[in-house]
């Protein structure tokens, strides 16, 4: 199958402890570039996510957005700094003695001082969280892959149609070539007759000129190679897989042959056909840029 490099995927998982949402989107890129944006506390699983995605994504700039909400009731806990509380207590008693006031100090008073009682996050169960996060990532990756396959098949059908149109134009170029040679021969004979009137005409000389002209405008090699490139591209599209780079190279070769045909064209009809070939090749190249 053929995959497009553009796509979108969404995955969501809701459990008793977590709400996880994953969104993926991609645009064209020469290589595989995966950017993951998620809360810092999930950094422990980033490598696993990246490795998992690279198994199915070969090219494209992919942005992955992960939101994570902890729904458990024990997300934070109170931590008592006994050493700090003791120092505050001793300082308050000393202050009371020096000022001659009551040194009655309660735990409530000490607890109100900074850093005596601290709220800290409860460490999450990373194994459990990893399983839930990876499940949401897999959901998003599946939807992402489906969208790329659907778009890729559309690209494939469009390119195959353009290739068939190119083959039709190549056939018209090949049909026009012998007509051009015959027209040149007739034009040359008419000119010689006009100049020499009743004088004998050297047929061998005429034949030589026609052969030279025919060789000069011949595009047989170019049309054969262009047909070969078209067949090669069609076979790669049918075979499927990550063929984007190879298709781009084939399209460059096709463009080179179309340019040569245009440069050799000494006829308005062939010039127009060659321009059509170049136009179709450029359209194909634009589509190929979207293929993984």
N, C-alpha and C positions, 0 to 999 in steps of 0.2 A: 504494500500500500504506500501511497505518497502522503506525506504530512506537510502542511504549511508551517512556516515558522511563527505565524501569528496565531493567537488563541487566547481563551479565557477559561478559567476553572474556579469552582467554588466548592468548599467543603465545610461542614459544620458538625460539631459533636457536642451534645449536652448530656452530662452525667450528673450524678449526685454531687460531685466535688468540683467539676470544671465546666466551663463553657468555652469552647475553642472554635474560632472561625479562621479559615484559611482561604485566601484569594490569590490566584495566579494569573498573570497576563504576560504576553510576550510580543516582541517586535523583531524585525529582521536583524541579524548580526552574523558576522563572518564566522564566529566561533560560538561555543557554548558558554554563556556568561550568566550565572545564576546569582541574583542578589536577594538576600533574605532579611526582612525587617520584622523584628519581634522583640518582646520585652527582654531585658538583659538577663533576667533570672532563668530564661530558657536557653541561654547560650550553650549549656551542656549538651544539647541535642542538635545543634546546628550542623555538625559534620554528618550526622546520620541522615538528616533531611537532605543535605546537598548530595550525598552519595546515592540516596534513593532516587532522587530526581534525575541524576545523570545516567541512570540505567535506561531511561526512556527518552531523554532529551539529548540530541546530538548537536544541534545548532540553534541559535536564537538568544536574544537578550531577555531573560526571564526575571520578572519581579515577583517575589513571594511575600505576602503580607499575612502575618499571624497575630491574631489578638487572643489573649488568654485571660480569663476571669476565674479566679479561685472562689468557689461557692461554699467551701467547707466552713464550719462554724469556728474552727480553731486556727484561723489564719495568723493570729498574733498571740503572744503570751507575755506575761509580766515577769521581768527578771529583776531580782533583788540584788543590789550591790551592798552587801553587808559591811564591807570594809569602809566604804564611803559613808554609810549611815553612822557607823561607830565614830568616825572622825567628826562628823557634824555634832553628834551627841556630846562628845567630850569637849568640843569647842563651846557649845552652848552652856554646859555646866561651868566651864572656866569663866566664861563671860558673866554668868550670874554671880559667881563668887567675887569677881573683881568689882562688879557694880553694886554688890550688896543687895541683890534682889533674889527672888525665889529661883531656885535652880530646877524646879519641876519641869521636866521635858517629856513630852509624850511621843509615842511612835508616829502619831499622825503628823506632828510638827516636823519631825525628822524626814518623813516620807515626802514632804512637800519641797524639799530642797532638790536642786538639779542632780541628776544622775544617780539618785538613790534607788528609784524604781524606774525601770526602762521597759518600754514596749519593743519587742523584737518579733520579726516574722518567724513563724514556725517552719522549719525546713520541710519542703514538700517531699513526698515519696517519688523520687526521680524515676524509678522503674515503672511505677503506675502511670505517672504523668507522661513519660515517654511513649508508652503504649497508646494512650489516648491521643496525644498530639500526632503521632505517626498515622493513626487511623484517619484523622481529619485531613492530613496531608495526602494520603492515598485517595481519599474521596475527591479532593480538589484536582489531583494529578489525573485521575480517570476522566473527569469532565473536561479537563484541559486537553488531554490526548484525543478525546472524541471530537472536540471542536476543531483541532488541528487536522485530524483525518478527514473530516467532512469538507473543510476548506481545501485540503490537499487534493481530494478527488475532483473537486470543481476545477482546480487549476490544471489537473491532469487532462480532463476532458477538453478544456479550452485550448491547451497547447496541442493536443492531438488533432483538433480541428484545424488549427493554424498550419500544422505540418502538412495536412492533406491539401490545403489551399496552396501551399508552396510547391508541392509536387505538380499540381495542375499548371502553375505558372512556368515551371521548368519544362514541362512538356510543350507548352506554347513556344518557349524559347528554342527548343530543339526543332520544332516544326518550321519555325521562321528561318532558321539558318540556311537550309538549301534554297529557299526562296530568295534570300538575299544574294547568294552566289549566282543564281540564274539571272536575277535582275541586273547584277553587275556585269555579267557576260553580255547581256543584251545591250546594256548601256554602252559598253566598250565597243561592241560591234557597230552600233549605230554611229558612234563618234568617228570610228575609223572609216566607215563608209562615207560619212559626210566630208571627211578631210581628203580621202584618196580617190573618191569618185569611182572611176572604172579600173583603177589600178588593182593588181592582184593583192590579196590580203594574205599575210602569213598567219595561217591558222595556228601553227605551233607557238608563235609569239603571243597570240591571243590566249592560248591555253596556259602558257607560262604565267602571264599576268593574272589570269583567273585563279590559278593555283596559289600564287603569292598572296592574293587578296583573301582567298578562302582560309589560308593558314593564319593570316593576320587576325581575322575576326573569329576564328574557331574558339568555341567555348566548351568543346566536348569534355575536356578534362575537368573543367570547373563544374559542369552539370553532373558528371558522374560522381565527383567527390561530394557535391552538395546533396545528391540523393543518398549517398552513403551516410553522411552526417544525419540526415533526416531519419533514416532507418535506425541508426544507432540511438538517437534520442528517443524514438518511439519505443525501442526495445527496453531502454533504461526506465522509461515511464511505466511500462507494463510490468517490468520486474519489480519495481518499487524499492523501498528502503531509503536510506539517507544518500540520495543521489544529487542533491542540489549543486554541489561544487562541480561534479562531473558534467551536469547539464549546462552549467554556465560556461565551462570550457568548450563544450560542443557548440554552443551558440556563438562563441567567439570565432570558431572555425567556419561556421556557416556564414557569418558576416563577412569574413575574409573572401570567401568564394563569390558571394553576391557582389562585393566591391569589384572583384576582378571582372566579372561579367559586365558590370556597368562600365568599367574603364575600356573594355574592348568593343562596346556597343557602337556600331556605326549606322544605327537604324533607330528611328523614333519608336517603333513598336517594341523592339528589344530593350531600349532604354527605359520605357515605361514599365515593362515587365520586371526589369532588374530593380527599379526603384520600389516596385511592389514587394519584391523579394526582400530587399533591405528593410522595408517598413515592417514586414511580418517578423523578420528576425529580431528587430528591436522590441517588438511587442512580446515576442517569446522570451527575450532576455529579461524584460521587466517582470514577467510572470515567474520565471525561473528564480529570480532574486528572493521570491517568497517561499521557496521550497527548501525543506530541511536537508 
